[in-house]
Amino acid sequence: MARFGLPALLCTLAALSAALLAAELKSKSCSEVRRLYVSKGFDKDDAPTQEINGDHLKICAQGYTCCSQEMEERYSLQSKDDFISVVSEQCNNLQAIFASRYKKFDEFFKELLENAEKSLNDMFVKTYGRLYMQNSELFKDLFEELKRYYVVGNVNLEEMLNDFWARLLERMFRLVNSQYHFTDEYLECVSKYTEQLKPFGDVPRKLKLQVTRAFVAARTFAQGLAVARDVVSKVSVVNPTAQCTHALLKMIYCSHCQGLVTVKPCYNYCSNIMRGCLANQGDLDFEWNNFIDAMLMVAERLEGPFNIESVMDPIDVKISDAIMNMQENSVQVSQKVFQGCGPPKPLPAGRITRSLSESAFSARFRPYHPEERPTTAAGTSLDRLVTDVKEKLKQAKKFWSSLPSNVCNDERMAAGNGNEDDCWNGKGKSRYLFAVTGNGLANQGNNPEVQVDTSKPDIVILRQIMALRVMTSKMKNAYNGNDVDFFDISDENSGEGSGSGCTAYPATVGLLPPAVSDVCLGNAD
């Protein structure tokens, strides 16, 4: 009996082993990995139906795997595309905000100028009639210069306004003394008395202060929105290094090779990889935050004493008040000019074409009521526009230091913060044990997931840091009521690529971090 029992026992064990082997082979099927791989548009012939030996794998774990060599290569490219896509979405949203607000502000400002010019022209035609129309080019030139300042920036507002009042005094002086003949030289002498005699009262001084501060603040603010738009646009173009791409592949798709298709990367694991891949973007944060703070400061000025809408809406009334003041004081003004410039030559009796009463500006505008201020420029008002922009600016602060976390918050990239034990840690389904490294290039020396060359800052990022620094300085000048020398932020100076773009901002080099200064001065390797 015992002799016949051993073969039976061996048969039983063999049957059990076969059953266990079949169960093991079934559990290691790659059908779900293959299905997801094909769903991305890849060739199904690349994907094995069951696990194979993984000695061919370069990044993902070797051993038995569901990934062929072709799959690993395609997953590597896909992980890079996935990263670029998520980063672009984050940045494009911010870039679109600044682009739309700049466009709205630009439309508002230009329409505000057009409305102010039209209002002055309509009212002056109604009030002064032919006398105004004969001298309308003077006022047209004023608005042309204001528009040119906003669009181009190379206008000295103070000198331009001084010139406007000097030219207006010449015209007015001739009108209120129409019985005399004045040479061009005599009228130049008259102009020299503008400041001393104050023929237009205190209106020129007040208006010059209001216009200069409001226009500088408005144009600087608009340019700031454009700078923010362009900086985000350029920095959002990411090109992962080979080391970053390897880490992305390991994070996003190497879990598939082990059949873990539903397990997402651990949040802190993702954070380390993103901080390594976005190390240069993290270096923008300090200057970006300073820039946002400066923008908010100028926004407060636009809501208060530098409100360009409250300056431009009643500008026709203010100029009319100045004209009336000149008319009322024309006798005293004329006498002082005659004393300083000499007595004028009377016109022959037959050549006096109009009397003093006929030539004088004899009407005054209706009283100006602030509640009548229009709010139709570009379909909004400055207050509403600035309030909206301020809210967006506050939300944009710390954007670059938050970018790695925001990318990992995307469900396509990582598991939630609360799922720390059942997530992919780069090796298996388990807790991620490494600490999260800091933001910025200097902090990546100890990054456990991505090898980052901390000695070579990105030239595109450095240029944007300089563009932000220069614009922040101009914002502070505008906030303090000082005029601003504008620069063009062209592709050559702030765009992609390497070269001598740093020379566009030579005055800033000494104020930049050492790594930035080294690159700009040509000291970097």
QUIGI-V667263 format. One record per pair of residues at least 6 apart in sequence whose ideal C-beta (glycine too) atoms are under 8 Angstrom apart, sorted by the first residue. I is the first residue (numbers start at 1). J is the second residue. D is the distance in whole Angstrom. If there is no record, write none. Layout:
i	j	d
I	J	D
I	J	D
This chain:
i	j	d
25	50	7
28	50	6
28	51	5
28	64	7
28	259	7
29	49	7
29	50	6
30	47	7
30	48	5
30	49	6
30	50	6
30	51	6
30	66	4
30	259	7
31	49	6
32	259	7
32	261	5
33	47	7
33	66	4
33	67	8
33	256	5
33	257	8
33	259	6
33	261	6
34	44	7
34	47	4
34	48	7
34	49	6
34	66	7
36	256	7
36	261	6
37	44	8
37	46	7
37	47	5
37	71	6
37	256	8
38	44	5
38	47	7
40	78	7
42	71	8
42	74	5
43	70	8
46	68	5
46	70	4
46	71	5
46	74	7
47	66	7
47	68	7
47	71	6
48	66	6
48	68	6
51	64	4
51	65	6
51	66	6
51	259	8
52	64	7
52	65	6
52	66	8
52	68	7
53	63	8
53	64	7
53	65	8
54	60	7
54	61	7
54	62	4
54	63	5
54	64	6
54	65	4
54	67	7
54	257	7
55	62	6
56	68	7
56	69	4
56	72	8
57	65	6
57	67	6
57	69	7
57	72	6
57	257	7
58	72	7
59	72	7
59	76	7
59	246	5
59	249	5
59	250	6
59	254	7
60	67	6
60	72	6
60	249	7
60	250	7
60	253	8
60	254	4
60	257	5
61	254	7
61	257	7
61	258	7
61	427	7
65	257	5
65	258	7
66	256	7
66	257	5
66	258	7
66	259	6
67	75	7
67	254	8
67	256	7
67	257	4
71	257	8
72	249	7
72	257	7
75	249	6
75	252	8
75	253	4
75	254	8
75	256	7
76	245	6
76	246	8
76	249	5
76	253	8
78	252	8
78	253	7
79	245	7
79	248	4
79	249	5
79	251	7
79	252	4
79	253	6
80	240	6
80	245	5
80	248	6
82	248	7
82	252	6
82	412	7
82	413	8
83	238	7
83	240	6
83	244	8
83	248	5
83	277	7
83	407	8
84	238	6
84	240	7
86	407	5
86	410	5
86	412	7
86	413	6
87	236	7
87	238	5
87	278	7
87	403	7
87	407	6
88	236	6
88	238	8
89	410	8
90	236	8
90	403	6
90	406	5
90	407	6
91	232	6
91	233	8
91	235	7
91	236	3
91	403	8
92	236	7
94	232	5
94	396	6
94	399	6
95	229	6
95	232	4
95	233	5
95	236	7
97	392	5
97	396	7
98	225	5
98	226	8
98	228	4
98	229	4
98	232	6
98	392	8
98	396	8
99	229	5
101	225	5
101	388	7
101	389	5
101	392	6
102	222	6
102	225	4
102	226	5
102	229	6
104	378	6
104	380	7
104	385	6
105	221	7
105	222	5
105	225	6
105	385	6
105	389	7
106	222	6
107	378	4
108	377	5
108	378	4
108	380	6
108	382	7
108	385	6
109	150	6
109	218	6
109	219	8
109	222	7
109	308	7
110	147	7
110	150	7
111	377	4
111	378	5
112	308	7
112	309	6
112	312	5
112	313	8
112	377	4
112	378	8
112	382	8
113	143	6
113	146	6
113	147	6
113	150	7
113	312	7
115	312	8
115	374	7
115	376	8
115	377	6
116	143	7
116	312	4
116	313	7
116	315	6
116	316	7
117	139	8
117	140	8
117	143	4
119	313	8
119	316	5
120	139	6
120	143	8
120	315	7
120	316	4
120	319	7
121	136	7
121	139	7
123	316	5
123	320	8
123	365	6
124	132	4
124	136	8
124	139	7
124	316	7
124	320	7
125	132	6
125	133	7
127	320	7
127	361	8
127	363	5
127	364	8
127	365	6
128	361	6
128	363	7
131	175	7
131	359	7
131	361	7
135	171	5
138	164	7
138	167	6
138	168	6
138	171	7
139	319	8
141	164	8
142	160	8
142	164	5
145	155	6
145	160	5
145	164	8
146	211	8
146	215	7
148	154	8
148	155	5
149	155	4
149	157	6
149	160	8
149	215	6
149	219	7
150	215	7
150	218	7
150	219	5
150	222	8
153	219	7
153	486	4
154	486	8
156	483	8
157	208	8
157	211	6
157	212	5
157	215	6
157	216	7
157	483	7
158	208	6
158	212	6
158	483	7
161	204	7
161	207	7
161	208	5
161	211	6
161	212	8
162	194	8
162	208	8
165	194	6
165	200	6
165	204	5
165	322	8
166	191	4
166	194	5
167	191	8
168	200	8
168	322	8
168	323	8
169	190	6
169	191	6
169	193	8
169	194	5
169	199	6
169	200	7
169	326	7
170	187	5
170	190	6
170	191	6
172	199	7
172	323	7
172	326	5
172	327	8
172	330	8
172	361	8
173	182	7
173	187	7
173	190	5
173	199	8
173	333	8
173	334	7
173	337	7
174	182	6
174	187	7
175	359	5
175	360	7
175	361	8
176	326	8
176	327	7
176	330	4
176	334	7
176	356	7
176	359	7
176	360	6
177	330	8
177	334	6
177	344	7
177	356	8
178	347	8
178	352	7
178	353	7
178	354	6
178	355	7
178	356	7
178	359	5
179	346	6
179	347	6
179	352	5
179	356	7
180	344	4
180	345	7
180	346	6
180	347	6
181	344	7
181	345	5
181	346	7
181	347	5
182	190	8
182	344	6
186	341	6
186	342	8
186	344	7
189	337	8
189	340	7
189	341	4
190	337	6
190	341	6
193	199	8
193	336	7
193	337	6
193	340	6
193	341	8
194	204	8
197	333	5
197	336	6
197	337	7
198	204	8
199	325	7
199	326	5
199	329	6
199	330	8
199	333	5
200	322	4
200	323	7
200	325	5
200	326	5
201	321	7
201	322	6
201	325	4
201	329	8
203	318	6
203	319	7
203	321	6
203	322	4
203	325	7
204	322	7
206	318	8
207	311	8
207	315	7
207	318	6
207	319	8
207	322	8
210	311	5
211	311	6
211	315	8
212	481	8
212	483	7
213	301	8
213	305	7
213	306	5
213	481	5
214	302	8
214	306	5
214	307	7
214	308	4
214	311	5
214	312	8
215	308	7
216	306	8
216	477	8
216	478	5
216	481	8
216	482	7
216	483	6
216	484	6
217	298	6
217	301	5
217	302	6
217	306	4
217	308	7
217	478	5
217	479	8
218	302	7
218	306	8
218	308	5
219	484	8
219	486	7
220	298	6
220	474	6
220	475	6
220	477	8
220	478	4
220	484	5
221	295	7
221	298	5
221	299	7
221	302	6
221	475	8
221	478	7
223	471	7
223	474	8
223	486	7
224	291	7
224	294	8
224	295	5
224	298	7
224	471	6
224	475	6
225	295	8
225	389	7
226	489	7
227	291	8
227	467	6
227	468	7
227	471	5
227	489	6
228	291	7
228	295	8
228	396	7
230	467	8
230	489	6
230	494	7
231	284	8
231	288	8
231	464	5
231	467	6
231	468	6
231	494	8
234	460	6
234	463	8
234	464	6
234	494	7
234	495	6
234	496	6
235	281	6
235	284	6
235	400	8
235	460	7
235	461	7
235	464	6
237	460	8
237	496	7
238	277	8
238	278	7
238	281	8
240	248	7
240	277	6
241	277	8
241	452	8
243	276	8
243	450	6
243	451	4
243	452	7
244	273	8
244	276	6
244	277	4
244	450	6
247	273	5
247	276	7
247	277	7
247	449	5
247	450	5
248	273	7
248	277	7
250	426	6
250	449	8
251	265	5
251	269	7
251	270	6
251	273	5
251	424	7
251	426	7
251	449	8
252	265	7
252	413	7
254	426	7
255	261	7
255	263	5
255	265	8
255	424	4
255	429	8
258	428	7
260	424	6
260	428	8
260	429	6
263	415	8
263	422	7
263	423	6
263	424	5
263	429	5
264	411	8
264	413	8
264	414	6
264	415	4
264	419	8
264	423	6
264	424	6
265	413	7
265	414	5
265	415	7
265	423	6
265	424	5
265	425	8
265	426	8
266	414	7
266	415	6
266	419	8
266	420	7
266	423	4
266	424	6
266	425	5
266	431	7
266	432	4
267	408	6
267	414	5
267	415	6
267	416	7
267	417	5
267	419	8
267	420	7
267	423	7
267	432	8
268	420	8
268	432	5
268	434	7
268	435	8
268	436	5
269	414	7
269	423	7
269	424	7
269	425	5
269	426	6
269	432	4
269	434	8
269	449	7
270	407	8
270	408	4
270	413	6
270	414	4
271	404	6
271	405	6
271	408	5
271	436	5
272	434	6
272	436	6
272	437	6
272	447	6
272	448	6
272	449	4
272	450	7
273	449	5
273	450	6
274	403	8
274	404	3
274	405	8
274	407	5
274	408	6
275	282	7
275	404	5
275	436	7
275	437	6
275	438	7
275	439	6
275	443	7
275	444	7
275	447	7
276	437	8
276	444	5
276	447	5
276	449	6
276	450	3
276	451	8
276	452	5
277	450	6
278	403	6
278	404	5
278	407	8
279	439	8
279	440	6
279	441	5
279	443	8
279	444	5
279	452	5
279	454	8
280	441	6
280	457	6
280	458	4
280	461	4
281	400	5
281	403	6
281	461	7
282	400	6
282	401	6
282	403	8
282	404	8
282	439	4
282	440	4
282	441	7
282	443	8
283	400	8
283	440	5
283	441	6
283	457	7
283	461	6
283	465	7
284	400	4
284	461	6
284	464	6
284	465	6
284	468	7
285	398	6
285	399	8
285	400	4
285	401	4
285	439	7
285	440	7
287	465	5
287	468	4
287	469	6
287	472	7
288	397	8
288	399	7
288	400	6
288	468	6
289	397	6
289	398	6
290	468	7
290	469	8
290	472	5
291	468	5
291	471	6
291	472	5
291	475	7
292	393	5
292	394	8
292	396	6
292	397	5
293	397	8
294	471	8
294	472	5
294	475	4
294	476	6
294	479	7
295	393	5
295	475	6
296	390	6
296	393	6
296	394	7
297	475	7
297	476	7
297	479	5
298	306	8
298	475	5
298	478	5
298	479	5
299	386	5
299	389	6
299	390	5
299	393	7
301	478	7
301	479	6
302	308	7
302	382	6
302	386	5
303	382	8
303	383	6
303	386	5
303	387	8
306	481	8
307	382	6
307	383	8
308	382	7
309	373	7
309	377	7
309	381	7
309	382	4
309	383	8
310	370	8
310	373	7
313	373	5
313	374	7
314	368	5
314	373	8
316	365	7
317	365	5
317	368	4
320	364	7
320	365	5
321	365	8
323	361	5
324	361	7
324	364	5
326	333	7
327	360	6
327	361	5
327	362	8
330	360	8
338	344	7
375	381	4
375	384	8
378	385	8
400	439	8
401	439	5
404	439	7
407	413	6
408	414	4
414	423	8
415	422	8
415	423	4
415	424	8
420	431	6
420	432	7
421	430	7
421	431	5
422	429	6
423	429	7
423	430	8
423	431	8
423	432	7
425	431	7
425	432	4
425	433	8
426	432	8
426	449	7
434	448	5
434	449	8
437	443	5
437	444	7
437	446	6
437	447	5
437	448	8
441	452	7
441	454	5
441	457	6
441	515	8
442	454	6
444	450	7
444	452	4
444	454	6
445	452	8
445	454	6
455	525	7
456	524	7
456	525	7
457	515	5
457	516	7
457	519	6
457	524	8
459	497	7
459	498	5
459	499	8
459	501	7
459	519	6
460	495	8
460	496	5
460	497	7
462	502	7
462	515	8
462	516	5
462	519	5
462	520	7
463	493	7
463	494	5
463	495	7
463	501	5
463	502	7
464	494	6
465	512	7
465	516	6
466	494	8
466	502	7
466	504	8
466	505	5
466	508	6
466	512	7
466	516	7
466	520	8
467	489	6
467	493	8
467	494	5
467	505	8
469	505	8
469	508	5
469	511	7
469	512	7
470	487	7
470	505	6
470	508	6
474	484	5
474	485	8
474	486	7
477	483	7
477	484	5
478	484	6
487	493	8
487	504	7
492	501	7
492	504	8
493	501	6
493	504	4
493	505	8
494	501	7
494	504	8
495	501	7
502	509	7
502	519	7
502	520	3
502	521	8
503	520	8
505	520	8
509	516	8
509	517	5
509	520	5
509	521	6
510	517	7
512	520	7
515	524	8
517	523	8
518	524	5
